[in-house]
Amino acid sequence: MKKYKKLLALLLAAALLAGCGTAAEPAEAEPTPPPPAENAVVVTNIAELLNALRPNAVIEIDADQLSLDRAGDYGFAYSVGAYTWEPMGQGDYTLVIRDLEDLTIRSRREGGTSLTTGAASANVLCFRGCAGLTLEGLTLGHRSEVGNCDGDVLFLQDCSDVQISGCELFGCGVTAVNAWQCAHLRLDGCTLRDCTACAINAVLCSDVQAWDCEILRCGGAYSLGALCVASCDGFALINSTIRDGKNSFLLDAMNSLSVCLLGCEATGSRFSEALFRIYDYPVTVSGCALADNEFGSCYSDGGCRAVTGSDQELVTFADFSRMEHKPFTGEYVAPLPRVTPGDIAYTTSGDIAYASPGDVLLPPPAAPEWEGERTEAHVKTVDELLAAIAPHTTVYLDAEEFDLSAAADYGSGQGEYYRWDDAYDGPELVLHDLDDFSLVGGGRAVTLLSAVPRYADVLHFENCRALSLSDMTLGHRIEPGFCAGNVLGLSLCTGVTVERCGLFGCGVIGVSADTCAELSFSETNIYDCSYLGVSLENVSGARFTGCSITNCGGEYGFNGLFLDGCSDVFWNDESLRDGDTLLAD
């Protein structure tokens, strides 16, 4: 509205000068907006904005302000579609935009576009289950008549690859950016101001970055930090300023790895309890000027300390006073996902070791090319199968069924490359440390490899490279609905090929892969699993070609795939992102 006021003032001045007999200068013309981007949809009101929401959409708003709570369908709950209105109490509703990929919303106006609500209990805007989201040149906040707010400004849940650029998020909202279970969230050149609790709250997130942001006058109503980070892997505030806030802490970090403040300034703020509250893992602070604030102590009792980029511990007020502001100009590298203590992890030398807290879990490197002779074995019993398991070996299954519970050493013995793990109600066969190993059946309708224990995976591979399964069916020999184990389990495996196989329930999940790379599934049918067809966690590179998932999910799951911390995953020619992917049954 500022440019319109300026234009009115110029016209008034011109009229006064004309009354005095003096020629008036012509008013400066309104700047012409740039043409819309290719394939962009230009909208001018809230109804058009809501109607334009769809995957792969670029939406440009040609309006100064849109009032979300004045939409024609405000408060209507849609069971399907790109958005719904979610009740928040007291007759207030939040606009929830959901399950969209590659969505861009930006302003066409030189001064930006405001998206506001008068609903005090509602979040101004919520995105849930979105991937590839971009917001540009928007101002989000509760309108001034609201008074005291209970909702946040921007709420992000289960989103990935989110870019927020040149936006302003203002209170009375409780939190400017509240992110839960999000991955790869970046803010650039944003202003976060006047929120009653904190500027950024990140929970169960990975790779959250805020560059060149301004945090103003946040806090005062709740005992929280200006920045709150819980159970995250990677949180960075870089070359940003924090001014005139009233919080309990500057940073409140709990159970979070790779948290850092780089090249930041904090001035004129009051942190009533301490500068930092840090639990479980230290925080890196480098090139930051933090001393020009009021705070009771540097740290809350019983926590960790901050360290410099050279791992020097910052202990006293004098340590922070000596640190000079120095903008960060290096390359910031997001951390790898962490592991749980006791998980198997790779050391830098490639050896396997049990993980310590904070270690990262990586799949093994690709198998070296084998120049020796391969071994071939034809087997008709489970004992013959177990005896043949070895690297650089192809095992042909020449019988119709291999019931693993028929093994002579079932549950108690072990070989050089296999073992039996206790799966609560029975043993689970784990094949491990194999390079260049192939298991070949006589066809999906010919060869069955089965397991009886409900809690065991039918077949589990650990730390294997160049692994191949083809022309067989795997499943539990028990009535549907009673299993707690999966069908095919893969952990720490690289270069896995599964061709022309059938994987059936009652197994909970047809394929469960954790920390793997270069997986290839073709012409494989996954069916009747009680919770999910495929679960991939921390997987780099997976291709599903000509495969099907049918009749999976049951009462609590769904017929499809779940990805977490994955990259380069394709179902036929469709690229998949982290989160749920439902397939037609």
C-alpha positions, 0 to 999 in steps of 0.5 A: 500500500505504500506505493499508492500512498506515495502516488496520492501524495504526488497528485495532491502536491500537483493539485496544490501547485496548479492552484498557485499557478505553477506547472506540476511535474507529472506523477511517476508511472506505476512500475509494470510487473514483469511478465509471468514465468513460463507455465506460471498461473497468475492469481489475484484472489484467494479463490484463484490461489486455492484453485491453482494448487496442484503438483508442479505448479508455479503460482504468481500472486498479483495482489497486495494482500490476501485474507485466508480466513475470508475464503469462500470455503473457509472451514470446510474439511476436504477428505481429498485434494490439494488442501483442506481447512483444519479446525484449531478451536474457537471456530478458527481454521488453518489452511493446510496444503498437502502432498504436493510436489514441486510447488512454487508460490511467489509474489508478482508485486514489487513490495511483495504479497501479504497472506494473513489470517484473523484466526488467532488459534490458527497457523497462518499457513501449513504445508504437510507432506510436500516436497520441492516447495518454494515460497518467494516474496511473501509476507505471512502473519496474523492481522493486527486486530487478532491481539493474542495468538495461539497459532504459528505463522508457518507450520511445516510437517513431513516436508522436504526440499523447502526453499523460502526466499525473501519472505517476512513472517511476523507475529503475534504468531507463537513461532515464525517457522515451526518445522517437524520431521522436515528435511532440507529446509533453507531460508534465505534473506528472510525477516522473522519478527515479533513472534511471542515464543521463538523464531525457528523451532525444528523438531526431528528435522535434518539439514535446516539452514537459515542464511542472511536472515533477520530475527527481530523482537521475538519472545516474551510470552514463553520460556523458550529459546529464540532458536529451538532445535530438538532431535535434529541432524544439521541446523545452521544459522549463518550470517544472520542477526538477532536483535531486541528479543526477550527469550529464555535462551538464544539457542535451546538445543537438545539431542541434535547433531551438527548445530552451528551458528556461523558469522552471526550477530546478536544485539540488544536482546535479553536472555533471562536464563542463559545464552545457551541450553545445550544437551547431548551434543556440543554446538559450534559457534564461529565468527559470532558477536554475542556479547552485546546482550543481557543474559544471566549466564553463558550456559544453563546447568547440566548441559554441554558447551559450545565450541569454536570451529577449531573445537576450542571450548567456549566457557566464560563470558570472556571467551564470547567477548573475544570472538569477533564478528566474521561473516561466514564465506566458506562452503557449508556441508550438510551432515549425514544421518546419524546412527543409533548406538549399537548399529553397525557403521563404517569407519573411514578405513572401510572397516565395520565397527559398532557405532557410538552416539553421533556416528554416521551410517554409510553403505559399503563401497561397491564391490571390487571387480573379481578376477578369479573363478566363480563357484556354482552350486545346485542345491535341493535342501536347506542344509545344502543351501547354507553350506553353499553360501560364499562370496563369488558364488551362484546357488541354483535352487533345484527344489520346489520349496526351501523351508528354512526351519528345516535346517539341521542347525536351525537357530543355533549354528552359524557358518562363515557367511550366515548366522541365526538371529533371535527374532523373539518367536524363532530364528531369523537367517542373516546372510552377511559379508558376501561379495558377488553372491547370486541366488537363482530359483526356477521361477516365481511359480516354481521355487518357494523360500519360506520362514515360519517365525512371525517376528523374523524376516524371511531372508535378511542380508547384511553388509553384502555387495553385488548381490542378486536374487532371481526367479523365486518367491519368498514369504512367511508360512503362517496365516495372514495378519499375524506377522511382525517380521518383513519378507526381504531385509537389506542393511548395509548393502550395495549393488543389489539386484532382485529380478522376477521374484514374488514377495508375499505377506503376512510379512509386515513389509515386503522390502525393508532396506536400511543404509543401502545403495544401488538397488534394482528391482525388476518384474517383482511382485510384492503382495499381501503384506500387512503394513507396507510394500516397500520401506527405504531408509537412508538409501541412495539409488533405487530403481523399481521397473515393471514391479507391482505392490498389491493388497498391502497395508491392512488396517494401519498401513498403506499400499505403497512405499515409504522413503526416509533420507533417500535420494535417486529413487524411481518407480518406473520413470517417476522420481520419488521423494521422502515420505509416503507414495501410495499406489493403486491397488 
